[in-house]
Structures are given as C-alpha cells and as structure tokens.
Amino acid sequence: MSDPFLDIRHARSDWAEPDSVLANYVSLTDQLVEHIDEGTPFTLTVGGLVVDGDLIPQWRWFAELSELNDHEDAYYVGMAEFVKEQSDLAHAAVKSRDVGTEITYRQYQALAEPTRYIHLRNARISRPGQVMDAPGKLWRGRLRDVTGWTPGRLDAAH
C-alpha cells in the first residue's frame, strides 16, 4: 500500500490553483484604470527561476507592449485597447455596485473574468549562480505557475 502523501495520484487539487492572496492582489491591481508611473515591486519564484519587477495592471502591460518599436502592428495595439476596455468595464461595475446601481451585462462579464496572469515592468530574471538580466523588460506569467512571492525587490538598490 502506498503512502497517500507521497503518491502523485492523491496530490491535492488546490495545489494547481494560484495563491489566492497573490491572485487577489493582482486582481485589484488589474482593476486600476488610471495610468500609474510606478508599479508595486514584487519578487516571484517561477519554475526554479527568480523574477522580480514592478507589478502593473494587465491593460498597462499591453499598452506598453504596443508602444515598443518591434511590436507596432495592429494586433498589439488592438489587444491593448481591448484589455483597457475590459478594465474600464470592470472598474465601472465596481463603482456601480458600490453605490447600489445596476451593472450592465458587459460590465458583469468583465468583472467576473478570473485573474490568470501577472504582469511586471522592469522585470529581471535569474537562476542560482547566474547574474541578473538587465532591467527594463515587460514580463507576463501565469499566476498558477508562481510557487512563491514576496513584496519588494531582491536588492534595495534597484
């Protein structure tokens, strides 16, 4: 008879889910509709790598991606506009709900969309024994792949 704690077939299903505290933090950030100059510094572990950067809303990440010289096509611009629209709809739904007015079906859909990704600006990626990448990268990762996190950067100098 095998030990259920060591048998992969009996692994807890919630381990495949993202950390609910991190998901909530990212979800609240994604609901911001105003432009933010600085993001919130975060350090994550993902697949044995350490990723640190500034947490920004999903729509801002797509907007900044669309502004890069090597992504000046309609797809990235359209995606940035779509994500911004969804963020605006969700934000309007929260405001409407808070004052007790009804929300539209589109607002409900935007509000009900689960947060699945985390978006960083000025990301640096490293692994044990390797020097950090230069900052300045936009990084997008699946929340369920994050195995650990902490607010702040690896070094206070950045």
N, C-alpha and C positions, 0 to 999 in steps of 0.2 A: 504494500500500500504506500502510495507516495504522500509526501507532506504537502497539504494544500497551500501552504505559504511559499513553497518553492516550485510548485507546479504552475507553469505558464498558463495552462488551461483554466486555472482558477484565479488568475490575476484580476484585481478589482477593475471594473469597467470605468470607474471615475478617474482612473489614472490617465486615461486617454483624453480627458477633458482639460481645458486650460484652468489655471489657477483662478478661482473666482474673484479674488481680491484684485489681482492684476487685470483681469478682464473688465472689472467694474471701473478701475482707474482709467484704462484705455477707452472704454465706452464713454465715460464722462468727458474725456479729452476730445474724442471724436464729435461730441455734441457742441463743441465750441464753434461759433460761426464768425467770430471776429478774428482778424489776422493777428497772429502772435509773433513777435520778433524772436523770442527765445522759447525753447521748449523746456520741458522738465527733464533734467539729467537722469538717466537710468543706465544700469549695468545688468545685462542678461547673460545667462548661460544657455546655449542652444547647441545641441549635438556635440558637446565637448569643446565648443568654441566660446569665447567671451566676446560679447558685442556690447559696446557702450555708445551712447549718443543721447540726443535730446528728443524726447517724446513729443510728437506733434500730431494734430488731427489728420485723419486719413485724407480729407479733401485738400489740406495744405500740402501734403506729401505729393499728391497727384498734380497739384498746381505747380509746385517747384520742379517736378519731373518734366512737366510740359515746357518749362522755361529753359531747360538745358539745350544747348546747341545741337546735340546729337539726337534729340527727340522732338523735333519741330514739326511732326506730322499731325494730321487731323485726329488720329486715334488718341494720342496722349492728351491733346487739348480737349477733345470730346469727353474723354474719361474724367479729366479734372473737372469739367463743367458738370457732368453727371453726379460725381461724388459730392461736389459742393451743393448741388440742388438737393440731394438726399439729406445732407447735413442740415441745410436750411429747413427742409420739411420736418425733420425730427426736432429741431430746436423750436420751431413754431408750434409743434404738437405739445411739447413740454410746457411752453408758455400758456397755451390754451387750456391744457389740463389743470395747470396751477391756478388759473383764475376761474375755473369751472365752466368754460365754454366747450362746445363740441369740437372734435377734431375731424378733419376730412379723412376719407379712406386712404388717400396717398400719404397723408401725414402719419396715419396709423401704420401703414406698411413700412415707412422709413423708420419709425420709432421701434417697430418690432424686429427689425433686421438685427440678427445677433452679431456681436463684435467677434471677428475671427482673426484679424491681423493687427499687428503692432507696427507703427511707423516711426522711424528715427531719422533725424537730420544730424549731420556731422558724426556719422557712425564710424567707429573703429572696430575692426575685427582682429582677434588674436587667438593664439592657442599656446599652450605651455611651451616655453622655450623659444617663442618667436616674437620679434619686435612688432609693435603695433603698426597697423596700416595708418597712413596719413589721414587725418580727419577731413570731413567735407563730403562724405558720401551720403546718399539717401539709401536707407535700408528698410525693407519690408519683410516681416516674418510672420509665420503662423503662431498664434498665441498658444496653441496646444503643444507646440514644439519647444516652448520655453520651459526649462527644467528648474531654473532658479533666477531670482532677480533681487535687486536692491535699488532704492532711490540713490542717485548720485553717480559720479564717475569713478573710474578706477584710480585716477590720480587727481588731486585737487588743483594741479597746475593747469589743466585744460579748461 
